[in-house]
Amino acid sequence: MFCGWLVAALGLTMTRRSCSSRSVPDIAAYFGTKTRYEDVNPHLLRDVLTVNASVLRPPATERCVPVHLTAVIRHGSRYPTVKNIRRIQRLSELVRREAAGGPAGWLQDVQSRWEMWYTEDMDGQLVMKGREDLRQLAVRLSLLFPSLLTEENVMRIRLRSSSKHRCVSSVEAFQEGLQHHWRRTDVHYRHLVDDKLMRFFEHCRGYVEGVEKNRTALLEVQKFKHGPEMEGVKRKVAERLGLPQHHLTADLVEAAFFLCSYELSIKSLHSSWCFLFDEDDAKVLEYKSDLKQYWKRFHGYMISGLSSCPLFHHIFRTLDKAGRPRRSTDAPPEPASILIGHAETLLPLMSLLGLYMDQTPPTADNYHTQHGRRFRSGLIVPYAANLVFVLYDCQRGPRLQLLVNESPVRFPGLETEDAPLYRDVRAAYRHLLDGCDIQRECEGMGGGGGRGPNIEL
């Protein structure tokens, strides 16, 4: 379990083999926001510190050097929340008490050998694997940006975190990864907790009232939950367990699916619970999860994206300052800003930036036409997901590149270049840079027009 940490601690002097290179379930890429980072980047299953410098793509015709990066990062792998722990408990008790059993080894495992080991005090806390996620990411970013994330720059690297325990643990682990990569024997933590920035969604009344507490906001999720696709999965799972179908709810089916994901992300274990589902089942359950994320945090409602205005403005103020022309006597720009939050932090910001927008939004009724959709939450915001803004100093002026989970993604409307001129990026988002006022958008001091469904999809 500790191999990734030892790699960082020993400074790359040992074989860099992933702890997660054991048997992986065929359904591992369908766990939505409970997906492991290495199942989005499978090359990390072979080497947790693989870095592909070719993802940095300033124009070959210009001399460019990275001068700043801002990274918005999701916390690492975590324990289930209390709600899911209680569902797992109910599922385990039901299977032990009522499942008919059968000759299959996996079925005997889940019915009689699997022990409920999750406790409510775990409640979403970061697991050791989650600390490894962030330590390893810190080392990879150091290798990708060797002039920015350096020991010499340590006092000028800014780190902020959500107050949630899993995020604070993640920002600590990120610093551990950096400092052990620099071969420091003692680790000093230098980060601020900033919920207004990293949990902006709690501070936006228009979002809280219009989406979070609005019973009709997730109507598409509820319709799909009781629709034919989910009923089909429930019927198949009940048959495999030898349970009466009416004893198995959609929530318990999802609990079994999540249990497979937790055992994989926490223990790197191909759990017997995974054998309850084939790939078709996993796609249906992934779609249900994606519907929830889409309508609660993403393009479904305009206010979801607008709620991230404080973070959007913070990022661009930081980039503006880093890209400002300097005299030779001026201090160098801040090399890096590391911001640790949640899937709920990243998704609204990506929505505001116009990323991963499908022509037709996902609904309860169009599952069979959505298999090629761009919005798959597990590929976008797995554990340790990251959105990195790379600012270059180039001959024609500053340029900006976007990386999502260490892969290049082009800015909407600027698709001809990986790293367009920063002034062109600012022009593309001028309407947000000049607007996107949190008081007007979130407190309704200007019409509050962002609370309804997003009709610009």
ZAPA-166275 format. One record per residue (C-alpha): x, y negated, z negated. Coordinates in pm, whole numbers. Example, Ala and Ser with C-alpha at 12.3 -4.5 7.8 and 13.67 -1.06 7.14 Angstrom:
REM residues 2
<rec c1="1230" c2="450" c3="-780"/>
<rec c1="1367" c2="106" c3="-714"/>
***
This chain:
REM residues 457
<rec c1="0" c2="0" c3="0"/>
<rec c1="286" c2="-237" c3="-73"/>
<rec c1="497" c2="-184" c3="240"/>
<rec c1="410" c2="-518" c3="408"/>
<rec c1="504" c2="-708" c3="90"/>
<rec c1="836" c2="-526" c3="67"/>
<rec c1="912" c2="-615" c3="427"/>
<rec c1="872" c2="-983" c3="350"/>
<rec c1="1053" c2="-956" c3="18"/>
<rec c1="1351" c2="-778" c3="170"/>
<rec c1="1376" c2="-1024" c3="457"/>
<rec c1="1302" c2="-794" c3="753"/>
<rec c1="1586" c2="-556" c3="669"/>
<rec c1="1368" c2="-246" c3="667"/>
<rec c1="1150" c2="-72" c3="924"/>
<rec c1="852" c2="-295" c3="976"/>
<rec c1="581" c2="-30" c3="984"/>
<rec c1="224" c2="-119" c3="900"/>
<rec c1="51" c2="35" c3="600"/>
<rec c1="-258" c2="65" c3="819"/>
<rec c1="-117" c2="292" c3="1088"/>
<rec c1="-305" c2="598" c3="961"/>
<rec c1="-622" c2="737" c3="1117"/>
<rec c1="-857" c2="452" c3="1205"/>
<rec c1="-1233" c2="507" c3="1255"/>
<rec c1="-1357" c2="465" c3="1613"/>
<rec c1="-1603" c2="205" c3="1482"/>
<rec c1="-1338" c2="-15" c3="1314"/>
<rec c1="-1377" c2="-301" c3="1563"/>
<rec c1="-1750" c2="-345" c3="1490"/>
<rec c1="-1748" c2="-450" c3="1123"/>
<rec c1="-1821" c2="-818" c3="1187"/>
<rec c1="-1675" c2="-1046" c3="921"/>
<rec c1="-1559" c2="-735" c3="730"/>
<rec c1="-1318" c2="-640" c3="1011"/>
<rec c1="-948" c2="-601" c3="934"/>
<rec c1="-715" c2="-847" c3="1104"/>
<rec c1="-506" c2="-566" c3="1254"/>
<rec c1="-812" c2="-419" c3="1427"/>
<rec c1="-837" c2="-747" c3="1620"/>
<rec c1="-459" c2="-738" c3="1685"/>
<rec c1="-385" c2="-363" c3="1716"/>
<rec c1="-13" c2="-420" c3="1782"/>
<rec c1="13" c2="-504" c3="1412"/>
<rec c1="-75" c2="-141" c3="1335"/>
<rec c1="271" c2="-56" c3="1468"/>
<rec c1="463" c2="-353" c3="1329"/>
<rec c1="305" c2="-600" c3="1087"/>
<rec c1="557" c2="-871" c3="1176"/>
<rec c1="530" c2="-857" c3="1554"/>
<rec c1="549" c2="-1208" c3="1700"/>
<rec c1="489" c2="-1288" c3="2066"/>
<rec c1="651" c2="-1623" c3="2140"/>
<rec c1="486" c2="-1629" c3="2484"/>
<rec c1="159" c2="-1740" c3="2320"/>
<rec c1="315" c2="-2088" c3="2289"/>
<rec c1="245" c2="-2240" c3="2627"/>
<rec c1="344" c2="-2603" c3="2673"/>
<rec c1="405" c2="-2687" c3="3041"/>
<rec c1="718" c2="-2524" c3="3178"/>
<rec c1="785" c2="-2843" c3="3375"/>
<rec c1="830" c2="-3051" c3="3057"/>
<rec c1="1070" c2="-3030" c3="2770"/>
<rec c1="850" c2="-2978" c3="2463"/>
<rec c1="916" c2="-2903" c3="2098"/>
<rec c1="656" c2="-2821" c3="1828"/>
<rec c1="646" c2="-3102" c3="1571"/>
<rec c1="342" c2="-3004" c3="1361"/>
<rec c1="92" c2="-2728" c3="1302"/>
<rec c1="-238" c2="-2731" c3="1118"/>
<rec c1="-368" c2="-2385" c3="1032"/>
<rec c1="-721" c2="-2322" c3="904"/>
<rec c1="-710" c2="-1971" c3="759"/>
<rec c1="-970" c2="-1736" c3="614"/>
<rec c1="-884" c2="-1551" c3="294"/>
<rec c1="-757" c2="-1193" c3="320"/>
<rec c1="-932" c2="-860" c3="262"/>
<rec c1="-1152" c2="-862" c3="-46"/>
<rec c1="-1372" c2="-645" c3="-264"/>
<rec c1="-1748" c2="-635" c3="-196"/>
<rec c1="-1966" c2="-898" c3="-359"/>
<rec c1="-2201" c2="-800" c3="-643"/>
<rec c1="-2494" c2="-779" c3="-402"/>
<rec c1="-2321" c2="-518" c3="-187"/>
<rec c1="-2178" c2="-332" c3="-488"/>
<rec c1="-2532" c2="-285" c3="-618"/>
<rec c1="-2649" c2="-162" c3="-278"/>
<rec c1="-2359" c2="83" c3="-259"/>
<rec c1="-2453" c2="211" c3="-606"/>
<rec c1="-2816" c2="267" c3="-499"/>
<rec c1="-2703" c2="439" c3="-180"/>
<rec c1="-2465" c2="671" c3="-365"/>
<rec c1="-2732" c2="766" c3="-618"/>
<rec c1="-2988" c2="832" c3="-344"/>
<rec c1="-2751" c2="1054" c3="-146"/>
<rec c1="-2645" c2="1253" c3="-454"/>
<rec c1="-3004" c2="1299" c3="-566"/>
<rec c1="-3195" c2="1363" c3="-245"/>
<rec c1="-2969" c2="1438" c3="54"/>
<rec c1="-3029" c2="1791" c3="185"/>
<rec c1="-2660" c2="1851" c3="243"/>
<rec c1="-2509" c2="2068" c3="510"/>
<rec c1="-2195" c2="2247" c3="625"/>
<rec c1="-2012" c2="1937" c3="749"/>
<rec c1="-1715" c2="1852" c3="528"/>
<rec c1="-1779" c2="1479" c3="544"/>
<rec c1="-2137" c2="1530" c3="427"/>
<rec c1="-2021" c2="1735" c3="129"/>
<rec c1="-1774" c2="1458" c3="51"/>
<rec c1="-2029" c2="1176" c3="43"/>
<rec c1="-2281" c2="1385" c3="-148"/>
<rec c1="-2069" c2="1545" c3="-417"/>
<rec c1="-1706" c2="1435" c3="-408"/>
<rec c1="-1715" c2="1061" c3="-344"/>
<rec c1="-1715" c2="867" c3="-673"/>
<rec c1="-1858" c2="518" c3="-708"/>
<rec c1="-1552" c2="315" c3="-807"/>
<rec c1="-1665" c2="-41" c3="-728"/>
<rec c1="-1757" c2="-246" c3="-1035"/>
<rec c1="-1942" c2="-575" c3="-1051"/>
<rec c1="-1645" c2="-761" c3="-1198"/>
<rec c1="-1467" c2="-711" c3="-862"/>
<rec c1="-1721" c2="-949" c3="-702"/>
<rec c1="-1548" c2="-1062" c3="-383"/>
<rec c1="-1200" c2="-1094" c3="-531"/>
<rec c1="-892" c2="-1055" c3="-313"/>
<rec c1="-744" c2="-704" c3="-303"/>
<rec c1="-374" c2="-618" c3="-275"/>
<rec c1="-420" c2="-558" c3="99"/>
<rec c1="-562" c2="-913" c3="119"/>
<rec c1="-249" c2="-1055" c3="-40"/>
<rec c1="-45" c2="-862" c3="216"/>
<rec c1="-260" c2="-1009" c3="496"/>
<rec c1="-158" c2="-1362" c3="397"/>
<rec c1="205" c2="-1283" c3="314"/>
<rec c1="251" c2="-1120" c3="653"/>
<rec c1="72" c2="-1403" c3="835"/>
<rec c1="302" c2="-1654" c3="665"/>
<rec c1="609" c2="-1464" c3="784"/>
<rec c1="477" c2="-1434" c3="1141"/>
<rec c1="401" c2="-1806" c3="1157"/>
<rec c1="750" c2="-1878" c3="1021"/>
<rec c1="899" c2="-1664" c3="1296"/>
<rec c1="679" c2="-1832" c3="1560"/>
<rec c1="757" c2="-2184" c3="1434"/>
<rec c1="1112" c2="-2156" c3="1296"/>
<rec c1="1167" c2="-2534" c3="1299"/>
<rec c1="848" c2="-2617" c3="1105"/>
<rec c1="792" c2="-2358" c3="832"/>
<rec c1="1141" c2="-2384" c3="689"/>
<rec c1="1284" c2="-2398" c3="338"/>
<rec c1="1414" c2="-2747" c3="412"/>
<rec c1="1056" c2="-2859" c3="482"/>
<rec c1="901" c2="-2694" c3="176"/>
<rec c1="817" c2="-3019" c3="-5"/>
<rec c1="648" c2="-3160" c3="307"/>
<rec c1="428" c2="-2858" c3="387"/>
<rec c1="77" c2="-2940" c3="262"/>
<rec c1="-144" c2="-2658" c3="131"/>
<rec c1="-511" c2="-2679" c3="34"/>
<rec c1="-757" c2="-2413" c3="-72"/>
<rec c1="-1119" c2="-2350" c3="-160"/>
<rec c1="-1168" c2="-2300" c3="-535"/>
<rec c1="-1295" c2="-1943" c3="-489"/>
<rec c1="-1064" c2="-1691" c3="-652"/>
<rec c1="-1004" c2="-1502" c3="-325"/>
<rec c1="-891" c2="-1824" c3="-155"/>
<rec c1="-664" c2="-1937" c3="-437"/>
<rec c1="-508" c2="-1589" c3="-440"/>
<rec c1="-467" c2="-1614" c3="-62"/>
<rec c1="-293" c2="-1952" c3="-67"/>
<rec c1="-61" c2="-1818" c3="-339"/>
<rec c1="14" c2="-1511" c3="-126"/>
<rec c1="86" c2="-1732" c3="178"/>
<rec c1="344" c2="-1922" c3="-26"/>
<rec c1="490" c2="-1594" c3="-153"/>
<rec c1="531" c2="-1480" c3="207"/>
<rec c1="709" c2="-1802" c3="304"/>
<rec c1="939" c2="-1816" c3="6"/>
<rec c1="1040" c2="-1452" c3="17"/>
<rec c1="1101" c2="-1489" c3="390"/>
<rec c1="1340" c2="-1769" c3="293"/>
<rec c1="1493" c2="-1522" c3="44"/>
<rec c1="1396" c2="-1725" c3="-257"/>
<rec c1="1394" c2="-1512" c3="-570"/>
<rec c1="1150" c2="-1734" c3="-761"/>
<rec c1="815" c2="-1847" c3="-620"/>
<rec c1="673" c2="-2192" c3="-690"/>
<rec c1="311" c2="-2266" c3="-598"/>
<rec c1="232" c2="-2608" c3="-454"/>
<rec c1="-129" c2="-2630" c3="-341"/>
<rec c1="-438" c2="-2838" c3="-405"/>
<rec c1="-792" c2="-2709" c3="-455"/>
<rec c1="-1031" c2="-2910" c3="-237"/>
<rec c1="-1388" c2="-2786" c3="-206"/>
<rec c1="-1515" c2="-3099" c3="-33"/>
<rec c1="-1282" c2="-3011" c3="252"/>
<rec c1="-1286" c2="-2630" c3="249"/>
<rec c1="-1645" c2="-2570" c3="127"/>
<rec c1="-1801" c2="-2865" c3="307"/>
<rec c1="-2117" c2="-2662" c3="373"/>
<rec c1="-2212" c2="-2685" c3="3"/>
<rec c1="-2195" c2="-3064" c3="18"/>
<rec c1="-2416" c2="-3114" c3="326"/>
<rec c1="-2776" c2="-3153" c3="215"/>
<rec c1="-2906" c2="-3129" c3="571"/>
<rec c1="-2743" c2="-2789" c3="607"/>
<rec c1="-2835" c2="-2659" c3="260"/>
<rec c1="-3201" c2="-2754" c3="297"/>
<rec c1="-3237" c2="-2706" c3="672"/>
<rec c1="-3059" c2="-2371" c3="705"/>
<rec c1="-2923" c2="-2221" c3="382"/>
<rec c1="-3251" c2="-2245" c3="187"/>
<rec c1="-3486" c2="-2241" c3="485"/>
<rec c1="-3665" c2="-1906" c3="498"/>
<rec c1="-3741" c2="-1939" c3="868"/>
<rec c1="-3384" c2="-2027" c3="974"/>
<rec c1="-3283" c2="-1660" c3="1001"/>
<rec c1="-3603" c2="-1538" c3="1162"/>
<rec c1="-3410" c2="-1367" c3="1443"/>
<rec c1="-3213" c2="-1164" c3="1187"/>
<rec c1="-3530" c2="-1048" c3="1010"/>
<rec c1="-3697" c2="-955" c3="1338"/>
<rec c1="-3397" c2="-748" c3="1448"/>
<rec c1="-3366" c2="-586" c3="1105"/>
<rec c1="-3713" c2="-434" c3="1153"/>
<rec c1="-3690" c2="-390" c3="1530"/>
<rec c1="-3653" c2="-75" c3="1740"/>
<rec c1="-3272" c2="-74" c3="1754"/>
<rec c1="-3230" c2="-84" c3="1375"/>
<rec c1="-3513" c2="167" c3="1329"/>
<rec c1="-3330" c2="400" c3="1565"/>
<rec c1="-3008" c2="376" c3="1363"/>
<rec c1="-3200" c2="429" c3="1039"/>
<rec c1="-3365" c2="742" c3="1181"/>
<rec c1="-3032" c2="890" c3="1294"/>
<rec c1="-2861" c2="820" c3="960"/>
<rec c1="-3152" c2="973" c3="768"/>
<rec c1="-3132" c2="1285" c3="985"/>
<rec c1="-2757" c2="1317" c3="933"/>
<rec c1="-2797" c2="1290" c3="557"/>
<rec c1="-3103" c2="1512" c3="543"/>
<rec c1="-3310" c2="1237" c3="382"/>
<rec c1="-3674" c2="1142" c3="441"/>
<rec c1="-3656" c2="835" c3="665"/>
<rec c1="-3890" c2="633" c3="443"/>
<rec c1="-3640" c2="665" c3="155"/>
<rec c1="-3370" c2="488" c3="352"/>
<rec c1="-3396" c2="112" c3="400"/>
<rec c1="-3211" c2="-103" c3="654"/>
<rec c1="-3016" c2="-257" c3="364"/>
<rec c1="-2895" c2="87" c3="251"/>
<rec c1="-2794" c2="182" c3="606"/>
<rec c1="-2593" c2="-138" c3="623"/>
<rec c1="-2443" c2="-62" c3="280"/>
<rec c1="-2313" c2="271" c3="415"/>
<rec c1="-2167" c2="94" c3="717"/>
<rec c1="-2000" c2="-167" c3="498"/>
<rec c1="-1874" c2="107" c3="267"/>
<rec c1="-1685" c2="254" c3="561"/>
<rec c1="-1537" c2="-91" c3="626"/>
<rec c1="-1441" c2="-155" c3="262"/>
<rec c1="-1267" c2="181" c3="222"/>
<rec c1="-1068" c2="101" c3="538"/>
<rec c1="-980" c2="-260" c3="454"/>
<rec c1="-903" c2="-196" c3="85"/>
<rec c1="-744" c2="152" c3="92"/>
<rec c1="-656" c2="199" c3="462"/>
<rec c1="-879" c2="505" c3="433"/>
<rec c1="-1088" c2="672" c3="705"/>
<rec c1="-1377" c2="735" c3="471"/>
<rec c1="-1625" c2="1020" c3="508"/>
<rec c1="-1898" c2="755" c3="510"/>
<rec c1="-1776" c2="650" c3="855"/>
<rec c1="-1897" c2="978" c3="1007"/>
<rec c1="-2255" c2="865" c3="951"/>
<rec c1="-2223" c2="631" c3="1250"/>
<rec c1="-2133" c2="666" c3="1616"/>
<rec c1="-2024" c2="377" c3="1835"/>
<rec c1="-2379" c2="298" c3="1952"/>
<rec c1="-2493" c2="271" c3="1589"/>
<rec c1="-2195" c2="46" c3="1509"/>
<rec c1="-2278" c2="-188" c3="1796"/>
<rec c1="-2633" c2="-231" c3="1665"/>
<rec c1="-2514" c2="-302" c3="1311"/>
<rec c1="-2250" c2="-542" c3="1441"/>
<rec c1="-2519" c2="-726" c3="1636"/>
<rec c1="-2731" c2="-767" c3="1322"/>
<rec c1="-2429" c2="-915" c3="1145"/>
<rec c1="-2355" c2="-1142" c3="1442"/>
<rec c1="-2714" c2="-1267" c3="1448"/>
<rec c1="-2678" c2="-1371" c3="1085"/>
<rec c1="-2348" c2="-1550" c3="1144"/>
<rec c1="-2469" c2="-1714" c3="1465"/>
<rec c1="-2791" c2="-1854" c3="1321"/>
<rec c1="-2654" c2="-1934" c3="976"/>
<rec c1="-2305" c2="-2070" c3="1052"/>
<rec c1="-2248" c2="-2111" c3="1424"/>
<rec c1="-2419" c2="-2252" c3="1733"/>
<rec c1="-2773" c2="-2162" c3="1620"/>
<rec c1="-2834" c2="-2497" c3="1451"/>
<rec c1="-2649" c2="-2819" c3="1529"/>
<rec c1="-2626" c2="-2912" c3="1161"/>
<rec c1="-2408" c2="-2606" c3="1098"/>
<rec c1="-2132" c2="-2747" c3="1318"/>
<rec c1="-2190" c2="-3105" c3="1206"/>
<rec c1="-2149" c2="-3003" c3="843"/>
<rec c1="-1778" c2="-2947" c3="923"/>
<rec c1="-1725" c2="-3317" c3="1011"/>
<rec c1="-1506" c2="-3379" c3="702"/>
<rec c1="-1268" c2="-3098" c3="800"/>
<rec c1="-1272" c2="-3203" c3="1168"/>
<rec c1="-1176" c2="-3561" c3="1077"/>
<rec c1="-910" c2="-3443" c3="832"/>
<rec c1="-745" c2="-3231" c3="1101"/>
<rec c1="-742" c2="-3508" c3="1360"/>
<rec c1="-616" c2="-3769" c3="1112"/>
<rec c1="-330" c2="-3532" c3="1032"/>
<rec c1="-260" c2="-3478" c3="1403"/>
<rec c1="-278" c2="-3852" c3="1474"/>
<rec c1="-21" c2="-3920" c3="1205"/>
<rec c1="209" c2="-3640" c3="1323"/>
<rec c1="189" c2="-3753" c3="1686"/>
<rec c1="247" c2="-4122" c3="1622"/>
<rec c1="551" c2="-4271" c3="1802"/>
<rec c1="849" c2="-4303" c3="1569"/>
<rec c1="1170" c2="-4497" c3="1561"/>
<rec c1="1491" c2="-4305" c3="1496"/>
<rec c1="1495" c2="-4442" c3="1143"/>
<rec c1="1141" c2="-4321" c3="1061"/>
<rec c1="1081" c2="-4013" c3="850"/>
<rec c1="987" c2="-3703" c3="1051"/>
<rec c1="618" c2="-3604" c3="1065"/>
<rec c1="459" c2="-3364" c3="817"/>
<rec c1="557" c2="-3025" c3="962"/>
<rec c1="254" c2="-2820" c3="858"/>
<rec c1="-87" c2="-2835" c3="695"/>
<rec c1="-218" c2="-2501" c3="565"/>
<rec c1="-590" c2="-2492" c3="480"/>
<rec c1="-732" c2="-2173" c3="320"/>
<rec c1="-1106" c2="-2117" c3="323"/>
<rec c1="-1380" c2="-1880" c3="432"/>
<rec c1="-1551" c2="-1746" c3="743"/>
<rec c1="-1809" c2="-2012" c3="651"/>
<rec c1="-1531" c2="-2271" c3="686"/>
<rec c1="-1403" c2="-2154" c3="1024"/>
<rec c1="-1727" c2="-2079" c3="1208"/>
<rec c1="-1889" c2="-2425" c3="1177"/>
<rec c1="-1561" c2="-2592" c3="1278"/>
<rec c1="-1532" c2="-2366" c3="1584"/>
<rec c1="-1894" c2="-2444" c3="1666"/>
<rec c1="-1825" c2="-2817" c3="1643"/>
<rec c1="-1526" c2="-2771" c3="1877"/>
<rec c1="-1754" c2="-2593" c3="2128"/>
<rec c1="-1568" c2="-2260" c3="2117"/>
<rec c1="-1716" c2="-1918" c3="2203"/>
<rec c1="-2036" c2="-2060" c3="2347"/>
<rec c1="-2251" c2="-1812" c3="2538"/>
<rec c1="-2492" c2="-1920" c3="2809"/>
<rec c1="-2779" c2="-1739" c3="2633"/>
<rec c1="-2797" c2="-1732" c3="2253"/>
<rec c1="-2834" c2="-1393" c3="2081"/>
<rec c1="-3186" c2="-1318" c3="1960"/>
<rec c1="-3375" c2="-1022" c3="1819"/>
<rec c1="-3515" c2="-944" c3="2163"/>
<rec c1="-3210" c2="-959" c3="2392"/>
<rec c1="-2970" c2="-710" c3="2233"/>
<rec c1="-2934" c2="-505" c3="2553"/>
<rec c1="-2823" c2="-809" c3="2756"/>
<rec c1="-2568" c2="-927" c3="2495"/>
<rec c1="-2302" c2="-658" c3="2520"/>
<rec c1="-2064" c2="-894" c3="2703"/>
<rec c1="-2121" c2="-1188" c3="2469"/>
<rec c1="-1829" c2="-1410" c3="2369"/>
<rec c1="-1953" c2="-1447" c3="2011"/>
<rec c1="-1844" c2="-1139" c3="1819"/>
<rec c1="-1777" c2="-1249" c3="1464"/>
<rec c1="-1539" c2="-960" c3="1391"/>
<rec c1="-1306" c2="-1067" c3="1672"/>
<rec c1="-1324" c2="-1435" c3="1576"/>
<rec c1="-1330" c2="-1441" c3="1194"/>
<rec c1="-1194" c2="-1110" c3="1058"/>
<rec c1="-1017" c2="-1117" c3="724"/>
<rec c1="-719" c2="-1358" c3="746"/>
<rec c1="-861" c2="-1517" c3="1062"/>
<rec c1="-675" c2="-1832" c3="1163"/>
<rec c1="-732" c2="-2135" c3="1382"/>
<rec c1="-400" c2="-2306" c3="1451"/>
<rec c1="-353" c2="-2649" c3="1610"/>
<rec c1="0" c2="-2682" c3="1750"/>
<rec c1="120" c2="-3034" c3="1829"/>
<rec c1="415" c2="-3066" c3="2069"/>
<rec c1="637" c2="-3363" c3="2142"/>
<rec c1="672" c2="-3357" c3="2523"/>
<rec c1="819" c2="-3583" c3="2788"/>
<rec c1="478" c2="-3715" c3="2900"/>
<rec c1="357" c2="-3756" c3="2543"/>
<rec c1="215" c2="-3536" c3="2264"/>
<rec c1="33" c2="-3217" c3="2367"/>
<rec c1="-200" c2="-2996" c3="2164"/>
<rec c1="-252" c2="-2621" c3="2185"/>
<rec c1="-508" c2="-2406" c3="2008"/>
<rec c1="-444" c2="-2053" c3="1881"/>
<rec c1="-714" c2="-1827" c3="1741"/>
<rec c1="-580" c2="-1527" c3="1553"/>
<rec c1="-239" c2="-1589" c3="1711"/>
<rec c1="-372" c2="-1588" c3="2069"/>
<rec c1="-413" c2="-1893" c3="2297"/>
<rec c1="-762" c2="-2037" c3="2341"/>
<rec c1="-829" c2="-2333" c3="2568"/>
<rec c1="-1025" c2="-2640" c3="2465"/>
<rec c1="-1372" c2="-2661" c3="2626"/>
<rec c1="-1364" c2="-2901" c3="2919"/>
<rec c1="-984" c2="-2880" c3="2941"/>
<rec c1="-957" c2="-2523" c3="3067"/>
<rec c1="-687" c2="-2595" c3="3328"/>
<rec c1="-411" c2="-2616" c3="3065"/>
<rec c1="-315" c2="-2425" c3="2752"/>
<rec c1="-163" c2="-2737" c3="2596"/>
<rec c1="-330" c2="-3050" c3="2738"/>
<rec c1="-211" c2="-3397" c3="2654"/>
<rec c1="-326" c2="-3491" c3="2305"/>
<rec c1="-487" c2="-3809" c3="2440"/>
<rec c1="-703" c2="-3593" c3="2669"/>
<rec c1="-811" c2="-3375" c3="2375"/>
<rec c1="-905" c2="-3687" c3="2180"/>
<rec c1="-1099" c2="-3816" c3="2481"/>
<rec c1="-1289" c2="-3485" c3="2504"/>
<rec c1="-1392" c2="-3517" c3="2139"/>
<rec c1="-1434" c2="-3895" c3="2139"/>
<rec c1="-1804" c2="-3867" c3="2054"/>
<rec c1="-1712" c2="-3679" c3="1736"/>
<rec c1="-1407" c2="-3886" c3="1648"/>
<rec c1="-1616" c2="-4204" c3="1672"/>
<rec c1="-1919" c2="-4042" c3="1507"/>
<rec c1="-1966" c2="-3720" c3="1314"/>
<rec c1="-2044" c2="-3924" c3="1003"/>
<rec c1="-2116" c2="-3701" c3="704"/>
<rec c1="-2363" c2="-3943" c3="548"/>
<rec c1="-2566" c2="-3979" c3="864"/>
<rec c1="-2560" c2="-3614" c3="963"/>
<rec c1="-2597" c2="-3450" c3="623"/>
<rec c1="-2795" c2="-3702" c3="421"/>
<rec c1="-3037" c2="-3800" c3="695"/>
<rec c1="-2923" c2="-4164" c3="706"/>
<rec c1="-2962" c2="-4191" c3="1077"/>
<rec c1="-3234" c2="-3956" c3="1182"/>
<rec c1="-3086" c2="-3622" c3="1076"/>
<rec c1="-3136" c2="-3496" c3="1430"/>
<rec c1="-2899" c2="-3205" c3="1385"/>
<rec c1="-3122" c2="-2990" c3="1166"/>
<rec c1="-3331" c2="-2824" c3="1435"/>
<rec c1="-3226" c2="-2536" c3="1660"/>
<rec c1="-2940" c2="-2613" c3="1896"/>
<rec c1="-3108" c2="-2670" c3="2231"/>
<rec c1="-2780" c2="-2749" c3="2408"/>
<rec c1="-2671" c2="-2385" c3="2430"/>
***
